[in-house]
Amino acid sequence: MRKKTILFALIFIFILGVFVLVIGTNKLQRADREEETSRQAQEVAASEKNTEESTTVKESTSVEENTTEESTTAEESTSEEKNSKVTLSFVGDFYLSPMMYNNYQERGISGIISENIQNIFQSVDIAAADHEYVCADLDDSHKVTYQQYTFLTPTSREYILKDFGFDVMTLANNHMMDYKTEGLLSTIKAVREQGIEVIGGGNNLDEALKPYIAEVKGKKIAILAATRVVPDTEWYATSSNPGLLTTYESTDRFQMIKDEITRLKTEENCDIVIMYVHWGNDSDKTILNSQVQLGHGYIDAGADLVVGNHTHVLQGMEMYKGKLICYGISNFLFGSYHSDTMVLKVEIDDNNQIAAQMVPCSSEGFYTTDLSGDAAEALYNYVESMSNNIEITDDGWITEK
């Protein structure tokens, strides 16, 4: 009996052990499965997170790329808008004298004008100047006897004009026929050989009246030139004789010029017409009644801008019917003495609105440089004080007061 009891006990213990072993194994397997499931879930979550981060990075990169593209487009648009403006520059009397030629031989163009002025002439679409000397290989037998001063340069020096970058030069002044007709015709030929056009003088009146016309950035720009300062009526261009275009208000030439301005605007469809005129009294800052009459008349006829020179000194400015008249921009590069002068910069926008800027300069010893700081401000204030209704900003922009 006792043996049977012991046997049953052993069997029970064995069965219980097997039962415990099976249950433990199941728990371990379930734990492993739960751990594996948890691990897989974590991997999935991590994968989703990485995917989200990747998507975010891509979206961020895409936004940055779009922003960069928009910024680049805006910059290009601004650049195109800036470049779409037509730009011009005007300066006064220019004489390629022996002393200036010496400066050029020693230091090139930098021995004559400053780097900033060089950059202006090279960067604008049209650069204009007054050719105030005869370029010819003539002796004194051709010189007129009634001029106190005469100015002559040999044709071999005219190549220097290329370094300035001028596009057009007016011949309408009081020295262009110092050596009579031969001197005028020689000058016309010499200037054109440098690839520069001439206005204000010619083989006859039609040529003298003919404007310089350039089509720039879709705009048609015309520049006319005339002089109210000549020492003799023989200098007048006629239908059959070489000479200059004159603009004395008491003669028919003034009306002829006004008619031409109107024709250029209405028949030639010029967007902008500019009058470049030689007038006033030498070394006198006073604006004469004749200058006002002529200037207003040009604008009444349709001119968009009037630029005056000859006086060798700065004169005032005026806004007339919203159009600028610069009565005297002084000589630019003419003598050894000191002169306050300027470069007149002009911008024409898509709507044919003109913005003008005064670049203050100083000329002495046949060298002209731009000014800054107190010296520039002094010239701004000086021109303002002589002007009717204009103000000049700290950086030279000319506005109506």
Secondary structure, DSSP 8 states (H G I E B T S, - for coil): -HHHHHHHHHHHHHHHHHHHHHHHHHHHHHHHHHHHHHHHHHHHHHHHHHHHHHHHHHHHHHHHHHHHHHHHHHHHHHHHHHHTSEEEEEEEEE---HHHHHHHHHHGGGGTB-HHHHHHHHHSSEEEEEE-SEE----GGGS-SS-S---EE-GGGGGGHHHHT-SEEE--SSSTTTTHHHHHHHHHHHHHTTT-EEESEESSHHHHH--EEEEETTEEEEEEEEES--S-GGGB--SSS-EE-B--TTSHHHHHHHHHHHHHHHTS--SEEEEEEE-S-TT-----HHHHHHHHHHHHHT-SEEEEE-SSSB--EEEETTEEEE--B--SB--SS-EEEEEEEEEE-TT--EEEEEEEEEEETTEEEE--HHHHHHHHHHHHHH-SSEEE-TT-EEEE-
